[in-house]
């Protein structure tokens, strides 16, 4: 039995404008963050890295890049999906989260130019030790938290009749629960970290629990988008909505252990840190594998996608490939080397490609033009292929002991193979950057008003 998985775009004009506003925030975060990633890639590329002393800039740029292209991009896209699923009750309630999130993101972007420095490379939300940066980060966090609460109260209900749309709404709800737990985890850590903990370790502990919990939000939303893209691109999924609901529930279930970890172990205890690592390692992809297999089986039996939807299907395929690659590398991690960024870049790029694909699909449904042309068709392969090369090269050098969060001579490259691999990494990074730029240009052309 074939099932169709899709969501309707709300008819309420205010909700459509709010969805568009979240989309603009997401896209702008990629634009600004991409300007920093160009220099980050060059700072790791043999030959180029020796021209300019990059190391100091590398860390400051990395903070802004990560916060914009991971934190703001992903959370803003969550805002897009939750706005698409909003009911028409209290449409005005959706604007304060958007305004606060935009203001916070702007402050994060401008902070380095207003004197903020002293980067700390802690995981999940690296920081610049400066009041402007911290205030901006807090404003953005408040905006996102309000969006989570709004979506919890004003989302369209799953409903009693279980069809494809209901299953996707349930997936969006599980992402909301994970996001709520992530916000609570950050607040819990803030109140429980001992006063003796200072510096980078303080922020590592502050964002560790919430950072792991929010990954379940990203994954659950990605799975919703996978199913939506599969149906949109003409694939017949032979899985019932009830089975999808069970799989999505299974995928979100591990995050419910977040309060248990906090109640069991002190924040600074090694077991607290290790528990979240195990939670993500063994529970983060429980629903992804079976759903990916269902989609790939449908792909094998499906004919070519309609020309207007080939970009969406290509984004779906590369999303599954990158997310799977990142998951496999995650099981190979041993120590703090560049296999760690290879793992999470594979995973987050898998999420990003899914979000890129659904952006192409929803643009005309928000009143814009459908992105088309040869570059829209090629973009997922260019971006996904470049990122795949980048990830695999990083995984190889990580296996040879190259440490993460270093640049230039500090990387400690020894063998010819390591130099070659890092050079290939640089090439893959450049190709991925080109793919990212193409995405932004294609979407900009679709959103640009037509000339009279």
C-alpha positions in Angstrom: 0.0 0.0 0.0 1.4 3.4 -1.1 1.2 6.3 1.3 1.7 10.0 0.6 3.6 12.2 3.1 3.2 15.9 2.7 2.1 19.0 4.6 0.0 21.9 3.4 1.2 25.4 3.6 -1.1 27.5 5.8 -3.5 29.9 4.1 -3.4 32.5 6.9 -1.3 35.4 5.4 0.4 36.2 8.7 1.6 32.6 9.1 3.0 32.6 5.5 4.8 35.8 6.3 6.2 34.4 9.5 7.4 31.3 7.6 9.1 33.5 5.1 10.7 35.6 7.8 12.2 32.4 9.4 13.4 31.4 5.9 15.1 34.8 5.4 16.9 34.4 8.8 18.0 30.9 7.9 19.3 32.0 4.5 21.1 35.1 5.8 22.8 33.0 8.4 24.3 30.9 5.6 25.4 33.9 3.6 27.3 35.5 6.5 28.6 32.2 7.9 29.8 31.3 4.4 31.9 34.4 4.2 33.8 33.1 7.2 34.1 29.5 6.0 36.1 30.5 3.0 39.0 31.7 5.2 38.5 28.7 7.5 39.1 26.3 4.6 42.1 28.2 3.4 43.6 28.1 6.9 43.7 24.3 6.7 44.9 23.9 3.1 48.7 23.2 2.7 50.5 25.9 0.7 47.8 28.5 1.2 48.0 28.3 5.0 51.6 29.5 5.0 50.9 32.7 3.2 49.2 34.5 6.0 49.3 33.8 9.8 45.8 32.4 10.0 45.7 30.7 13.4 44.3 33.7 15.5 41.7 34.5 12.9 40.9 30.8 12.4 39.4 30.5 15.9 37.4 33.8 15.9 36.0 33.0 12.4 35.2 29.4 13.5 33.1 30.7 16.4 31.0 33.0 14.2 30.8 30.4 11.4 29.6 27.6 13.7 27.1 29.8 15.5 25.6 31.1 12.3 25.7 28.0 10.0 24.8 25.4 12.6 23.0 27.1 15.5 21.1 29.9 13.7 20.6 28.0 10.4 19.2 24.9 12.0 17.0 26.6 14.7 15.7 29.1 12.1 14.7 26.2 9.9 13.0 24.5 12.8 11.0 27.8 13.0 10.1 27.4 9.3 8.7 23.9 9.7 6.9 24.7 12.9 5.4 27.9 11.4 4.2 25.8 8.4 2.4 23.6 10.9 0.9 26.4 12.9 -2.8 26.7 13.5 -4.6 30.0 12.8 -5.0 30.6 16.5 -3.1 33.7 17.7 -1.1 34.4 14.6 0.4 37.5 16.2 2.1 35.3 18.8 4.6 34.2 16.1 6.3 37.6 15.6 8.1 38.1 19.0 10.1 34.9 18.6 11.1 36.0 15.0 12.1 39.6 16.0 14.2 38.4 19.0 15.9 35.7 17.0 16.8 38.1 14.2 18.1 40.7 16.7 20.2 38.1 18.4 21.6 36.7 15.2 22.5 40.2 14.0 24.3 40.9 17.3 26.3 37.6 17.0 27.3 38.7 13.5 28.4 42.2 14.5 30.1 41.3 17.8 33.6 40.7 16.3 33.4 44.1 14.6 32.4 45.8 17.8 35.5 44.5 19.7 34.4 41.0 20.7 37.3 38.6 20.8 38.7 35.9 23.1 37.2 32.9 21.3 36.6 29.7 23.2 36.2 26.6 21.1 33.9 24.6 23.3 31.5 22.2 21.6 28.0 23.0 20.2 27.9 26.8 20.9 31.5 28.2 20.8 31.6 31.7 22.3 33.5 35.0 22.2 34.1 36.2 25.8 32.5 39.6 25.4 29.2 41.1 26.8 27.9 42.0 23.3 28.3 38.5 22.1 26.7 37.0 25.3 23.8 39.4 25.2 23.2 38.7 21.5 23.4 34.9 22.1 20.9 35.2 25.0 18.4 37.2 22.9 18.6 34.6 20.1 18.1 31.8 22.7 15.1 33.6 24.1 13.6 34.0 20.7 14.0 30.4 19.9 12.6 29.3 23.3 9.5 31.4 22.7 9.1 29.8 19.3 9.2 26.4 20.9 6.5 27.4 23.4 4.4 28.9 20.7 4.6 25.8 18.6 3.7 23.6 21.5 0.5 25.5 22.1 -0.5 26.5 18.5 0.6 23.7 16.2 -2.0 21.9 14.1 -3.0 18.7 16.0 -1.9 15.3 14.8 -5.6 14.3 14.6 -7.4 11.0 15.1 -7.2 9.8 11.5 -3.7 8.5 10.9 -2.5 9.5 7.4 0.8 10.7 6.0 0.2 14.3 7.1 -0.6 13.2 10.6 2.6 11.2 10.8 4.6 14.2 9.7 2.9 16.4 12.3 3.8 13.9 14.9 7.4 14.0 13.8 7.4 17.8 14.1 5.9 17.4 17.6 8.7 15.0 18.6 11.2 17.6 17.4 9.5 20.2 19.7 9.7 17.9 22.7 13.5 17.4 22.1 13.9 21.2 21.7 12.1 21.9 24.9 14.3 19.4 26.7 17.4 21.1 25.1 16.3 24.5 26.4 15.6 23.0 29.9 19.0 21.3 29.8 20.9 24.5 29.2 19.0 26.3 32.0 19.6 23.3 34.3 23.4 23.3 33.5 23.5 27.1 34.1 22.0 26.7 37.6 24.1 23.6 38.6 27.6 24.3 37.3 29.9 24.8 40.4 31.4 28.3 40.8 34.9 26.7 40.7 34.4 25.8 37.0 35.8 28.5 34.8 36.9 29.2 31.2 36.3 26.9 28.3 35.3 24.0 30.5 32.4 26.1 31.9 30.9 26.6 28.5 31.6 23.0 27.5 29.4 21.9 30.5 26.8 24.7 29.9 26.0 23.5 26.4 26.8 19.8 26.6 23.5 18.4 27.6 21.4 20.8 25.6 23.7 20.5 22.6 23.2 16.7 22.5 19.4 17.0 23.1 18.9 19.5 20.2 20.5 17.0 17.8 17.4 14.9 18.2 15.3 17.9 17.0 17.5 18.3 13.9 17.3 14.5 13.2 13.5 14.3 13.7 12.9 17.3 11.5 15.2 15.8 8.8 13.3 12.6 8.8 10.0 14.5 8.4 11.6 16.3 5.4 12.9 13.0 4.0 9.4 11.6 3.8 8.0 14.8 2.4 10.7 15.1 -0.3 10.2 11.4 -1.2 6.5 11.9 -1.8 7.0 15.3 -3.5 9.5 13.9 -6.0 7.2 11.1 -7.1 8.4 8.1 -4.9 5.8 5.6 -3.7 6.6 4.8 -0.1 5.3 1.4 1.0 5.2 2.1 4.7 2.0 2.9 6.7 1.7 6.1 8.7 1.3 4.1 11.9 4.7 2.4 11.3 6.2 5.8 10.6 4.7 7.2 13.8 6.2 4.3 15.8 9.6 4.8 14.1 9.6 8.6 14.8 8.6 7.9 18.4 11.5 5.4 18.7 13.9 8.0 17.2 12.8 10.6 19.8 12.6 8.3 22.8 16.3 8.4 23.8 16.2 12.2 24.4 13.6 11.6 27.2 16.5 10.3 29.2 18.0 13.9 29.4 16.4 14.7 32.8 17.4 11.2 34.1 21.1 12.0 33.3 20.9 15.3 35.1 19.3 13.7 38.1 21.7 10.8 38.2 25.1 12.5 37.7 26.5 15.9 38.8 27.1 18.3 35.9 30.9 18.1 36.1 31.0 14.3 36.6 32.7 12.3 33.8 29.6 10.0 33.7 27.4 13.0 32.9 29.5 13.9 29.9 29.8 10.2 28.8 26.1 9.5 29.2 25.2 12.2 26.6 27.9 10.9 24.3 26.4 7.3 24.5 22.9 8.7 24.1 23.8 10.4 20.8 26.0 7.5 19.6 23.6 4.7 20.1 20.2 6.5 20.1 20.7 9.3 17.6 19.8 7.3 14.4 17.3 4.7 15.6 14.6 5.9 13.1 17.0 7.1 10.4 18.2 3.7 9.2 14.8 2.0 8.7 13.3 5.1 7.0 16.3 5.5 4.8 16.0 1.9 3.7 12.3 2.4 2.9 13.1 5.5 0.9 16.0 3.8 -1.0 13.8 0.8 -1.8 11.1 3.2 -3.2 13.9 5.0 -5.2 14.9 1.7 -6.8 11.4 1.1 -7.9 10.6 4.7 -8.9 11.0 6.2 -12.3 12.9 9.4 -13.0 11.7 12.4 -11.0 9.7 15.0 -12.9 12.1 17.6 -14.2 10.7 20.3 -12.0 11.4 18.1 -8.9 14.8 16.6 -9.7 16.6 19.0 -7.4 14.4 17.9 -4.5 15.1 14.2 -5.2 18.9 14.8 -5.6 18.9 16.7 -2.3 17.1 13.8 -0.7 19.6 11.2 -2.0 22.7 13.2 -1.0 21.1 13.9 2.4 20.8 10.2 3.1 24.3 9.6 1.9 26.0 12.3 4.0 23.9 11.5 7.1 24.8 7.8 6.8 28.5 8.6 6.2 28.6 10.8 9.3 26.9 8.1 11.4 29.4 5.5 10.3 32.4 7.7 11.1 30.9 8.4 14.5 31.4 4.8 15.5 35.1 5.1 14.4 35.9 8.0 16.7 38.8 7.5 19.1 40.2 10.5 20.8 40.0 14.2 19.9 41.1 14.2 16.3 39.5 15.5 13.1 37.3 12.4 12.8 35.1 14.3 15.3 34.3 17.2 12.9 34.2 14.6 10.0 31.4 12.8 11.9 29.3 15.8 12.8 29.9 17.6 9.5 28.6 14.5 7.7 25.5 14.4 9.9 24.7 18.1 9.9 25.3 18.4 6.2 22.9 15.5 5.7 20.3 17.6 7.6 21.3 20.7 5.7 20.8 19.0 2.3 17.3 17.9 3.4 16.5 21.5 4.4 17.9 22.8 1.0 15.7 20.4 -0.9 12.5 21.3 1.0 13.3 25.0 0.5 13.2 24.4 -3.3 9.8 22.7 -2.8 8.1 25.2 -0.5 9.2 28.4 -2.2 6.4 28.4 -4.9 3.9 27.5 -2.2 4.9 30.6 -0.3 4.2 32.7 -3.3 7.7 32.8 -4.9 9.0 31.4 -8.1 10.0 27.7 -8.4 13.8 27.5 -8.5 14.7 25.8 -11.8 17.4 25.7 -14.4 20.5 23.6 -14.7 22.1 25.1 -11.6 19.2 24.2 -9.3 19.4 20.6 -10.6 23.2 20.4 -10.1 23.4 22.2 -6.8 22.7 19.3 -4.4 25.3 17.1 -6.2 27.9 19.8 -6.2 27.3 20.7 -2.5 26.8 17.1 -1.4 29.8 15.8 -3.4 32.1 18.4 -2.1 31.1 17.8 1.4 31.5 14.1 1.0 35.1 14.5 -0.2 35.7 16.9 2.7 34.3 14.5 5.3 36.2 11.4 4.0 39.5 13.3 3.8 39.0 14.6 7.4 38.1 11.0 8.5 41.3 9.7 6.9 43.6 12.2 8.5 41.9 11.9 11.8 42.7 8.2 11.7 46.4 9.3 11.5 46.2 11.5 14.5 45.6 15.0 13.1 44.0 17.0 15.9 40.9 19.0 15.7 40.5 22.8 16.2 44.0 23.5 14.9 45.4 25.2 11.8 48.7 25.8 10.0 51.7 24.1 11.5 49.8 23.3 14.7 48.0 20.5 12.7 51.2 18.4 12.9 51.0 16.9 9.4 53.8 14.3 9.0 53.4 12.0 6.1 52.9 12.7 2.4 49.5 11.0 2.6 48.3 13.4 5.3 49.3 16.4 3.2 47.6 14.9 0.2 44.4 14.1 2.2 44.3 17.6 3.7 44.8 19.1 0.2 41.9 17.0 -1.1 39.9 18.2 1.9 40.6 21.8 0.9 39.5 21.0 -2.7 36.3 19.3 -1.4 35.7 22.3 0.9 36.0 24.7 -2.0 33.6 22.6 -4.1 31.1 22.5 -1.2 31.4 26.3 -0.8 30.6 26.7 -4.5 27.6 24.4 -4.0 26.4 26.5 -1.1 26.8 29.7 -3.1 24.8 28.2 -5.9 22.0 27.3 -3.5 21.8 30.9 -2.2 21.9 32.4 -5.7 19.2 30.0 -6.9 16.9 30.7 -4.0 17.6 34.5 -4.2 16.5 34.4 -7.9 13.4 32.5 -6.9 12.5 35.0 -4.2 13.4 38.1 -6.1 10.4 40.1 -7.4 9.9 39.8 -11.1 10.6 42.8 -13.2 7.5 44.7 -14.4 
